[in-house]
Amino acid sequence: MELIVSHNNVDFDGLASMIAAQKLYAKAVMVFTGKPKRNVQEFMALYKDSIDIKNPRLLDLTKIDRLIVVDTKNAKRIGHFQDIAGQPSVEVIIFDHHPDTKDDLQAHFMESETVGATTTILVEHLIKNEVGINSFEATAFALGIYEDTGSLSFASTTVRDVKAAAWLLEQGANLKVVRNYMERPLSEEQQDLFNILLKETKVSSFHGIKVHIASCFFPEYVGGLDSLTHKLGEIFDSQVVFTLVKMDDRIHMVGRSNLDTVSVGGILKYFGGAGHEKAAAATVKDQDLAQVLGKLQEILQENIKPEIRARDIMSVPVKTISLNQSIHEAGKIMVRYGHTGFPVIDGEKMVGIISRRDVEKAQYHGLGHAPVKGFMSRNVKSIEPDTPLSQIEQLMIEKDIGRLPVLEQDRLLGIISRTDVLRVIHGASVPHPFQSHDFSSCSVHEEDNLWEKMRAVLPSPVFYLIEQIGSYGDRECVRVYLVGGLVRDLLLGIPNVDLDVVVEGDGLSFARVLAETFRAKISLHEKFSTATLYLPDGLKVDVATARTEYYEFPAALPVVETGSLKQDLYRRDFTINAMAVGLNQDTRGHLVDFFCGKSDLEQGIIKVLYNLSFVEDPTRIMRGIRFVHRYGFRMEPETKKFALQALEQGLMEKVSFSRLKEEFMLILHEENFALILENLKEMGLWERIFPEWTISEEVIKLLKEIPPTWSWVKEYLAPLDLNLVILLVLCHHCSEMQIRTLNEKFSWSKLYRSALEKISWNKERIFQELATNSLSPSGVFSLIGDLPAEAIVYLILVSDCRQRKVIRNYLEAKKNLFMHISGEDLKCLGVKPGPRMKQLLDRVRKERLDGNLISRADEMTYVKALIQRERGD
């Protein structure tokens, strides 16, 4: 027999989950484990003919072989059925949405999800399995979801709950019925209890968090304390509220929280309770109410984390404007950094604040030349580093202030904007003027400690070096982080030993310390506050001061200023490259991810950090396409839109050719270079960066044939430069004039120039010769023997099957060719080193290729005859 149960004192989520479970397990029987809640009893009184709940006393419980438990996994909440669940012969299946506890059942199958209602999980199974439901069932399921999510308004509500509710409405759920049972009037007893709770409610502060606690005695048991607690919280606008009511010999406790930092479920666990972070309940037997209340206050004091304070959310370092700077200069600085206001300083003292509105008004009246001191606000409200968030919020609301400087003994430490406060309060998207994405949920992930992974993945010398850099960071009192591609590839499990270190402090001084310690050569770039260390064992380390950048005009090189780690990461190209790993002892291995780079890696998307990213540096478009094909990712739609807009605005044409060449050469080093180049063509990017260089569909096809050809041809021709082969293919349709132009523009090496020019001048003649039927291996040698190996690969790629066979036969013969004589033998015959010696050896080589000479004696006889013939002997 199969049985479906929920927790005692079952609510609508439990009842709805039972009904939904029976839709999935048609042979199962539903039973209550205890007395349902009052509103469920009223519902059952009307609909009991539609819901077949069996009396467990009428069932032979010894025949149970499967127990399906819904809306709880706590053994103590299913009464005597916990004994049945513990029997080895009984299969236990659980569907629940509550946090784990030490009293949880052992299950053969468990689906426990962080959603607002267990009903949501089961409705998803109904949808997945295409199980039909009627309007009554849809209404019952909606009751379960709406009750446990506060009509989809509780903080615990998820998108999944909303989608499930929407589907139920499509199936005919009756919201009028739902509202009727959700808004049941209080009974006379409930009203009496509620009035007492109102009078007995007291507010206490725990580390800056206000908690409302109501406790009382009541002569008889009254259900619905959870609803009364919810109403109490609404009346007092509580962040956290607890009710404790002693009825008979038990103290009933209910907690509700609107804060992510206070888990009432975790707090009521101390009393044997259960629930969520936002809603929980407990029942305590045979204890004194005053003692339980005292214990609750102690637990709150220990468990509630201190309220966020100004120092936790302020932005540092603070950009400021001097008292005598002009309005015009102030406006440019605001545009540069995307801020709506700046503190104004006179020396080291803050004397006012200038807002964008102030600047715009002054400029409107033609006063852009005037100093900001005539337009700034002087009566500035400020806060201290330890000012709690609640006071900051209240001050901003009461005084209608958009930003608050954080001062310590008149010294400006940081600044807090209205956006900073909203991000903390709502944890949702409050967009920065220059951002296109919400990064509010991302920060430092202490749980994502990569230290042991680094130890396992990185070569020992590299890991030891990183460890030492962190130790020296502690010694020099600077914060040190590993950043960039190594962090990205570490998370992807891809080998990478490019060491990029960012220092919050003086990066150049720290680099000098490392250079002296490791006896490394150092190259300083003071303009950019960066240095490169070259260690004796061949390792290279790039060290940079944490910095921020701005671009004076689109596609310009950046102007660099000192900044924080967050600012340093924010200036980078994509979120997946904007992560860091702490190296100091206290943050060692912690992943710093302000911009959700890890999430984007997991989703396989390339995303910019702000919407002007491609405007400021259009070459990031080429880089983004490289990453798309290197990792098999996709470009996030908004990011792709920004890329296309930048191209349409002609920004790529403003980039210096040296930077375009650098990005182009990086593409040639990618494994999927053909797909990247094809992508550049499809986006209209190729003709913008190299307008004189046509890339046709035929060329794309040839590029894609390079890897399979490369796999066999390198057996005959080695070593080979793949970049040169790609360039030869890209120049397939180029005229001699275009080749000369490209050679000059790119300043290729002598080898590259020679190969490109030789192929351009000779390929037509070569193909004509290869087309003849009588061409011997020595004839092929005469034709292409002087060409670079890369040019021969190109000829193989562009030739037809018969021509390719001729070249391959030649390569096979050349591979097996062994000449017995050498230049030393020719010296003995009186031939001096030089062109003549090479010609004689080539003549011997050709005869060997055609099989006319076999032994050393054959070769010596042949070469002596050649020499004698030349001398006229």
Secondary structure, DSSP 4 states (H G I P E B T S, - for coil): -EEEE--SS--HHHHHHHHHHHHHSTT-EEE-SSPPPHHHHHHHHHHTTTS-EEPGGGS-GGG--EEEEES--BGGGGTTHHHHHTSTTSEEEEEE-SPP-TTBPP-SEEEE--SS-HHHHHHHHHHHTT----HHHHHHHHHHHHHHTTTTTSTT--HHHHHHHHHHHHTT--HHHHHHHHTPPPPHHHHHHHHHHHHH-EEEEETTEEEEEEEEEESS--S-HHHHHHHHHHHHT-SEEEEEEEETTEEEEEEEE--TT--HHHHHGGGT-EE-SSEEEEEEES--HHHHHHHHHHHHHHHSPPPPBHHHH-BSSPP-EETT-BHHHHHHHHHHHT-SEEEEEETTEEEEEEEHHHHHHHHHTT-TTSBGGGTSB-S---B-TT-BHHHHHHHHHHHT-SEEEEEETTEEEEEEEHHHHHHHHH-S----TT-SS--TT--EEEEEE-HHHHHHHS-HHHHHHHHHHHHHHHHTT-EEEEETHHHHHHHHT-----EEEEEES-HHHHHHHHHHHHT-EEEEEGGGTEEEEE-TTS-EEEEEE-EEEE-SSTTPPPEEEE--HHHHHHTSSBGGG--EEE-SGGGTTEEE-TT-HHHHHHHTEE-BSSTTHHHH-THHHHHHHHHHHHHT-EE-HHHHHHHHHHHHTT-GGGS-HHHHHHHHHHHHTSTTHHHHHHHHHHTT-HHHH-TT----HHHHHHHHHHHHHHHHHTTTS-S--HHHHHHHHHTTT--HHHHHHHHHHHT--HHHHHHHHHHHHHHHHHHHHHTSTT--HHHHHHHHTTS-HHHHHHHHHHS-HHHHHHHHHHHHHHHT---S--HHHHHHTTPPSSHHHHHHHHHHHHHHHTT---SHHHHHHHHHHHHHHHHT-
